[in-house]
Amino acid sequence: MTALFALVRKDIILYLNDKRALMLNLLMPIVLAAFFGSLFGGSGDSKTGKIDIGLVQQDSSVVGKKIADGLKADANLRVAELSLDEAQARVRAGKLSVAVVIPEGFGDKAGTALFGATEKPELPIFYDPSQSTVLAMVKGLLTQQVMQNVSAEMFNGQAGRKFTDESIRKLEQNDSDASLRDFLGSLKKFQAAEDAKADTPAGESKAGKGGLSMPFDTRDNALSSGPKYNGYAHSFAGMGVQFILFMGVDMGIGILLARRMGIWNRLLAAPLTMTEVLMSRALSAAIIALGLVLAIFACGVIIFHVQISNPVGFVMVALSFALMTASFGLLIAAFGKTPEAARGMAVFATLILVMLGGAWVPSFIFPEWMQKLTVVVPTRWAVDGLDAMTWRGLGMDAAFASSGVQLGFAAAFILLAIWRFRSQQA
């Protein structure tokens, strides 16, 4: 047992003296986690950024101008008025996500189309194909402005009054569609009443207002069992898992290098069994991995205000991930014939584990079929477990589930590695 601890101590000292490895496995995940965390909303205190759109204003009607003014006044948008050619060029170059064109005559045509009198006019929208989500948001805001301003003009504006008179006259001449004629007659009475109100001092301020508007407002309420959502919490979990796995890979490749240089045979010539040698490498890698997890999240807590809601569960999940990382490194060494071949295989396997584990983006964004598939990926349980112990604020049941699955993978990896090494030694 003394020899085992001596080997573990030796591995840890060698790792700490390797400044390049420390920078790669400790500094890089913190830097990348800070970057991705800011993309995921940061600490939750920052306001959502405005969407930059281009506006090509070709319609000089009252309605067209009001739609443009409404878009400019929207708190979610940052509008730049451009020519058609310039707007298209910026969208093609990826400098703008969306450009909206209000074509000439749109206001008048939209007003008459409101009652089905003519074909609906079109609003050309140019967008970057990679920004389909932004397109949907802009179309929703644009619909609100068009409906409110077109209906206001038709019910209470000069264009609406003119349209009403002309439509009633045409319907009386054709003696058709009595229901529409009655509706327009009632609308004309409403417009006359609004004109009478506008002639009074109290009604002057209300003139020109009205129109159909959204009949509700939303009240956003973020819910979780834990502290206030912090986007850095997930990014620190994901980037920590990624780079610590790479550390485990380096440990496994180190075994192959030791075997190539003859160090492996000298160790086995000593009064040590193969299992003891392998377990010493696994224990030292697990201790280093656990230290990296704690150090990475310590930076997250101190600098980025990440909150650990369940410290006991967090340490349990971190420890199980550290053991899984060490066993993964042994598995890489067991099935890699040479350091070069093992490195290529390990990088590919690690990137697949990281991607499917939700380290880059949360797993709940995945399609449903992929979410079901990734339950057999150990990194999925590691990332979800760290999320559960931080911003989700879940209890020990989540910690036990995450730790249990990871320890199961760790045991399977170690058994496979020992079996493979023994078969190669035979």
N, C-alpha and C positions, 0 to 999 in steps of 0.2 A: 504493500500500500504506500510506503514511503517513496518507492521508485515512481509509482503512479503520480503522486503529488509533485514530485520533482520534475517530471516531464510536463505536467500542466503548468507549473510555475515557469519553466523554460519557455514554453510557447507564448505565454502571456507577455513575458519580458521582451521576447523577440518582436512581438506584434507592436507593443508600445514604443519600441525603439525605431520602428519603421514609420517615419513621419509621413511618407507618401500614402501609406495605407490608412493612417489616421485621418488625413485630410480627405481622402476619397470616401471613407465610410462614415465620417462624422460631419465634416464641413459641407460636403456636397448635398446630402439630404436636407440639411437645414436651409441652404440657399434655395434649392428647388422647391422645398415645401413652402417657403415664404412666397415664392413666385406663384405657385399653383394656388396657395391659400388666398392670395389677393384676387385671383380669378374667380374663386368660389365664393367671394363675398366678404373675405377678410373676417374681422371680428364681429361683423353684423352692424356696426355703427355707421359705416359709410353709405351714402345714398347711391341709388342705382344710376349709372351713367346715362346721359342722354343719347338718343339715337340720331346720328347725323344723316339727314336726307337732303336730296336736291329737289327744288321746286321750279318747274318751268311754267310760268304764268302767261298763258296766251289769251285768256278770257278776260275781257274788260268789263263784263257785266257786274251788277251789284252782287249777285250770288257768287260769282267766281272770285271776286275780291274778298268777300266775307269768308269763303272757304280757306283761302290763302291766309287771311289774318288769323283764323282759328287754328290752323296748323302751326303758325309761328308762335301763337300764345300758349300752345300745349307744353306743359312742363316736362313731358317725356321726349320731346323732339328738339333738335337743333337744326333749323331750316336755313339753307343757303339758296338764294334765287339765282338761277343759272339759265343760260340759253340751252336749247335742245341739244345742240352738238356738244356743248361742254358737259352737260349732264351725262349724255351717253358715253363720252370719253372717260369721265371719272368712274362710272360704274364698270366699264370694261377694264380699266386699270386697277380695280379693286380699291379705289380711294373713297368710294361711296357705296353703301349697301343698297340703297333704294333711291330712285328718282321718280317723282310724281309729275305728270303733265296734266294741266288743266287746259284742255283745248278750247279754241275760240268757239263761242256760242254754247258752251256746256251748260251755263246757268239757265238759259232760256229753254234748251232742249230737256234738261233734267226736270224743270218745273212742269212742262206739259206731259212728260212721261210719268210724273207722279200719279196722274189720274188715268194712265193707260191710253192717252190720246195719240201718242207717237211711239216710235221705237226708242228704246233706252240708249242714251248716248254713252260712249265709252270714255273711261279715264285711263290712258296709257300709263303703265307703271314699268319702269326698267329696274331690274335688280340683279345683284350678284348671285349666281346660282348656288354659291356656298352659304348664302345668308337667307335661307328659306324661312327660318324662324323669325328673323327681323321683318321679313316681308309680311308675314301674317300679323304681326303687331301693328305695322304701319297701316295695313289695310283696315284693321279694326278701328284705329284712330281716324282714318280718312272717312270711313263709313259714318262715324258719329258726326263729323263736321258737315258732310254732304246732307245727311238726313235733317239735321237741325236747321241748316241755313236754307236749303231748298224749300222745306215745309214752311219755314217762317215767311219766306218771300211769297209763296203761293197762297198762304192764308191771310197774310197781312201786309203784302207789299204791292207796289205799283204793277209789277209784272203779273202778279196773281189776279189783280183786279181786271187787268186787260184781258188775261186769258179767260176769266170767268165770263165777261161780257161777250167775247167772241164765241165761246163754246155754247152759251145759251142761245145766241142768235142762230148758230148753225143747227142746233138741235131743234129749234122751233121751225126752221125752214124745212128740215127733213122730216119733222114730226115723228121722231124715233127716239128710243131709249128714254122713256119718261122717267125712269128711276134716277138716271144720271142727271136729267134736266132738273128734277126736284132737288137733288143734292146740291147742284150748283146754284140753284135759286136760294137755298138756305145759306150757302156759303156767301152769296152776295149780300144777303141781309146781315150776316155776321160782319162782313167787311164794312158795310155802311155803319153798323153800330160802333165798330172800332174807330172809324173816321170821326164819328161824333164825339167819342171819348177823347180823341187826340186834339180836338179843337178846344178842350177845356185846359186850364193851366195845370191841373192835377194829372191830366192824361198825357201831357206833352212828353214827359220823361219816359213813358212806356211805349211811345210810338215806335214802330219798326221792330219791336221785340216779339217774342213768341216762337212758334214753330215746335216741331216734335223734338224732344230731347230724350236721352236715356232715362228710363223711369226708375232707375236705382243707382246706388253707389255701392261699392264694395268696401268692406272693412277687413283688412288682412290681419290674421292672427297666426303667428308662428307657434307651433306646439311641439314640445319634446319633453321627455321626462326629466331631463337634466338641466344644466345651465343654459344660458342664452347661446344660440347657435354661433359657432365660430368656425369659419371656413378653414382656418389654419389647422384645426384639430384633425380633420380628415387628411389634409395634405401631408401633415407630419407623420401620420400613420402610414400612408401610402409610400412616401419617399423613404421613410425609415425601413419599412419592410423590403423595399427594392434594394437599397444599398447594403443592408445587413445580409441579404441573401447573396449578394456578390462577395461579401466577406467570407461567407461559408464556402462559396465556390473556390476562392483563393486558398482556403485551408485544405480543401480536397486536392487541388492541384499541387499544393505543397507536399502532400504525401507522395504523389507521383514523381515529383522532382527528387525527393529524398530517396525513393526507390531507385531512380536512375543513377544517382551519385553513390549508391552503396550504403547510405546511412541506414536504410531500412534493414538491410541484412545485419549490420552491426548491432542495431537495437535488438533484433530477434536473437542474436547470439548471446546477449546478456540474459540474466535470469528473469526474463519477462515473457509473458505469453503474447500471442498476436492480439488477443482480445484486450489485454491491458494497454498495449500500444495504441490500438484504435480508440479505446475509451478515453485515453489521456488526450488524444487530439480532439475528440468530441467534447469532452468537458471543458478544455481550454477555449474552444470555439464558442461553446454555450456561454461561458462566463464573459467573454469579450462581447458577444451579441447582446447579452442582457445589459452590460454596461453601456453599450451604444444606444440601446433603446431608452434607457433612463437618462442618458446625457442629452439625446436629441429632444426628448419631451421636456427636459428641464429648460432647455433653451426656448421651447415653445411656450412654456408656462411663464417664464421670466420676461421674455421679449414680446411675445404675441398674445399673451393673456389667455392661453389655452387652459381650460379648467379640467382637472381630473376629478370626476364626480364620485368614483368608487376606487380609492387607492389600493385596497386589498385585491379587488378584482383585477385592477390594472396590472399589478405586479404578477398575479397569477397568469394572465394572458401573455405578458411580456416574457415570463420565464418559459412557458410552453412554446412560444415562438422561438426563443433562443435555442431550446433543445431541438425543435424541428429544423432550424437552420443548420445546426451542427450535424444532424443526421443526414440532411440533404447534401452537405459537403462530402461526407463519407460515401454516400451513394455515387456521387460524381466520380470520386477517386476509384471506387470499386469497378465501375463500368467503363472508365476511360483508360485505354491501353497506353496512351502517351499524354504528356501534359498538353501538347498542341491539340490533339484530337479532343481531349476532355474539355479544353477551354472553349472550343467552338460549340460543342454539344451543350456545355453548361450555360453559355450565354444565351443560346436559343431557348433552352428549357426555362431559364430564369425569366426572360422577357415574356414568355407565354404565361408563366405563373403570375407574374406581376400584372400583366394585361387582364387576364381572366379573373384575377383576384380583386379587381377594383381598386388597385393602388393608384392608377392614373386618374380615372374618373369613378365616382361611386357606382357600385354594382347595381343600384336600383335604376340607373339610367339604361342598363342593358335591356334588350328585348326579353320577353318573358321566357322564351325557350332557352336563351343563354343563361338567364338567372338560375334556371333549374339545373343546367349543365354544370355551372361553376360550384355547386355545393360539394363536388368531389375534388375541388382545388384547395389545398391547405392554406394558401395565402388569402383566399376569400375569408376563411374563418379568422385568420390573424387580423386582417384589416377591419372586418366587422366587429371583432372583439375589442379592438382598441377604440373604435368609434363608440361602441356601447359603453365603455368605461369612461369616456370623456364627454362629448357633447350630447350623446343620447341619454346618458344618465340611467342606464339599465342596472338591474340588480345582479346578485351573485349567480342567478340561474343562467344569465347570458354569459357570465365569465366561465362557469363550469362547462357550458356547451362548447364555447370556443376553445377552451383549454383541453377538454377531453378529446375533441376531434384532432387537434394539433398533436397531442401526445400519442394518439393512435397512429398518425402518419409518421411521427418520429420513431416509434417502435418498429413499424414496418420497414422504414428506410434502414435502420440500424441492422435489423435481422438480415435484410437483403444484402447489405454491404459486407457483413461478417461472413455470410455464406459465400459470397463471391470471392472475397479475399482468400478464404480457406480452400476453395476449389482451385484458385490460381496457384496457391502454395503447394498443393498436393502434386 
